[in-house]
Amino acid sequence: MSGTPATVALRGAGVAYSLHRYDYDPRADKVGLQAAQALGEPPARVLKTLMLLVDAKPVCAIVPSDRELALKQVAAAFNGKAAQMMAATAAEKLTGYRVGGISPFGQRRRVPTVLDQSALDEPYVFVNGGQRGLQLRLGPDDLCRLLGAGVAPLLA
């Protein structure tokens, strides 16, 4: 059975997850919020995967779709001084995914990852499955464990 690199990685790890498809709207102002609405889920459960640079090194931050990152918090979470968003073309090249479909799983190059602590309050969360319009539902603890992710406050 084929799939995206993200679904292949989860199957290989033997983690319980489910796939959820929705009609991706490329015109949506906030892709994560559009996904939450299409799935009928609270935005706090539908997480967005953001690629950043901390002290010029690539990192991944995973936060609720209805919230904004605090760059100072991100830098602190990675023991750095300064954080900035990665350019879309650089994020696509690094991860192997298109913006709007970037999954934290199965990226071309694994980078340090931190999950916003609020996600641990949810019984389950959704992350992108590696293509626009595809979400993966799994437990937040499994998400952290499989990614080797840290947990920190990342929100503005």
Secondary structure, DSSP 4 states (H G I P E B T S, - for coil): ----HHHHHHHHHT---EEEE----TT-S-HHHHHHHHHT--GGGBEEEEEEEETTEEEEEEEETTS-B-HHHHHHHTT-S-EEEPPHHHHHHHHSS-TTS--SSS-SS---EEEEGGGGGSS-EEEE-SSTTEEEEE-HHHHHHHHT-EEE--B-
